Amino acid sequence: MGLLTASLFLTPPRLSHIRCFLDTPVLPKHRRQHLRLHLLLVETGEDESNNPNTTSLFTAFAAIDDPKIDLNYTIREYPANFSVQRNDEWYPRSAGIGGCTIHNAGENSIAGMRQQFDAISLTFNDPTCSTGLLLERNLYLDPTVPNPDHGFSGWLNSSRASAINFTSTDPKWTALGSSIIAASGPPTIPDQNSHVPLPQIRPRPRTPHKRRRPPPRLHPGQAHPARRLLEEPHDHDQRARHQKKWEGDCVWTGCGARGFAGKQKLDEKNIVARREVIIAGGAFQTPQLLSGIGDKAQLSEFGIPTVVNLPGVGANLQDNDELPAFWEFTSNFTDPESFGYALATSANSTSLEPDLWTYYAPFEFNGFHHGTAGSNSQGYVRLTGSHPQDLLDINKLRFQGPDGKADIVVLREAIKRWRKVINEDQNIAQFVKREVAPGANVTSDEDLEEYILNNVFAHHACCTAAIGADGDPRAVLDGDFNVRGVNNLRVVDASSFPVSPGYFPQSPTYMISEKAAAVILKDGKARS
């Protein structure tokens, strides 16, 4: 029997401030070569480019579950006093060069993130924040026609399917597309990455995804885990000058995750940076690497001297809310490209831009579990001790923000909408055997919301070292990625965002890396 997954994907539509993959490429070689800057990568992870699991989108689940690169974080979804408890939930993160991009993320989408980037641009009066298009080499539009949403001279190719339709040799796929279009009305969206207001649901046909690699990477002679940053005072001015590293046999021996066999004795060495230190440890690890910089009360609890009191470090943990629904069909899907998605604008969106993404595919996907081979989740990443190998306390606090109930309602109503598309339109209903989940017996609002609380998941953690305006007590970074209160120290990774950007973090993280590269090069020239 065939199985269809409709996964509902909610991104935060609210504007408040500026996602997180380990080892984000901070200063790409093609940018570094314009200025003779020496870059020492203290920790990069292992090079897994020849690992078969990391080379194809079709092996994505194998890559996520690969023990060689799985950092094996576990998190809590809800606070201790919440009605539903989901603790020790596996949260896949990669320890290899390239971070979670080697999990074969298939979406280089920048849809749904315009508001967040525009907000940063306004906060710092910096128009370059609102585009971030230095990385794109668009292959499907006319480069001679000005387009504010796309770039044409970058290194990351972007393409799309040429046919804007749902025709297929599989009648089930064709019927599904017809049902979606009938429910929403034409036209389809020719380009989900353009800044087009969408007042209702709009389908987007299947798009082939090819794995692309960024420009040639740096090739360090050795890769060792770096675990703590040391700062030294200088005339009442904090400067990041030293980095302490511990040498061990595997990349995650010093990481606050479960991917190592207990604490190990590590050899300490100091590294002195002539210009600056740049941290790109991701939403979970960056707060731990900022040793001595953070909430004074938490640092004092573990005997860590406070260098700079920044309560925002490790706070503001955000993510998308993703929810699966399943239908069993009378026969298997036969078209290997039976994959598509639809965009919608929810009732609580602050603009006409879509904030709800639904993708549908002929397989079961209900979150991340071993063996699978924006939200109003304002959680935290906290220390549990002063040792770099102490596990981190990660709590998403999902739906605990001021509009958390509204997000639950959005997901609930999205399930109802898709039930209507699948069950009531005879184009597709004739092929449907039964609803697997939530299940035909789950009908009341209360039962649907219980299903949401027990099944929602996500894998786009971000925002734990957020950029913010002067005077914002939760801001960790300024508009140039500098850690506030410390000179010569930057954070450039998805923890930098103040709000989860759009649906998928891969391209937005590349974009802020390009922005940071431009800032670093500019500062380097000024110092030369």
Secondary structure as UniProt FT lines:
FT   STRAND          2..10
FT   TURN            22..23
FT   HELIX           29..32
FT   TURN            33..36
FT   TURN            49..50
FT   HELIX           52..54
FT   HELIX           57..59
FT   HELIX           60..64
FT   TURN            67..69
FT   STRAND          73..76
FT   TURN            80..81
FT   STRAND          89..91
FT   TURN            97..98
FT   HELIX           99..103
FT   TURN            111..112
FT   HELIX           114..124
FT   HELIX           127..130
FT   HELIX           133..135
FT   STRAND          136..138
FT   TURN            143..144
FT   TURN            148..149
FT   STRAND          156..158
FT   HELIX           171..184
FT   TURN            192..193
FT   STRAND          202..204
FT   STRAND          226..234
FT   TURN            235..236
FT   STRAND          237..247
FT   TURN            251..254
FT   STRAND          267..272
FT   STRAND          277..279
FT   HELIX           282..289
FT   TURN            291..292
FT   STRAND          293..294
FT   HELIX           296..301
FT   TURN            302..303
FT   STRAND          308..309
FT   TURN            311..314
FT   STRAND          317..318
FT   STRAND          321..329
FT   TURN            336..337
FT   STRAND          340..344
FT   TURN            347..348
FT   STRAND          356..361
FT   TURN            370..371
FT   STRAND          379..382
FT   TURN            388..389
FT   STRAND          393..395
FT   TURN            398..399
FT   TURN            402..403
FT   HELIX           404..419
FT   HELIX           420..424
FT   HELIX           426..429
FT   TURN            430..431
FT   STRAND          432..437
FT   TURN            438..441
FT   HELIX           445..455
FT   TURN            464..465
FT   TURN            470..471
FT   TURN            473..474
FT   TURN            479..480
FT   STRAND          482..483
FT   TURN            484..485
FT   STRAND          486..487
FT   STRAND          489..491
FT   HELIX           494..496
FT   HELIX           506..527
//
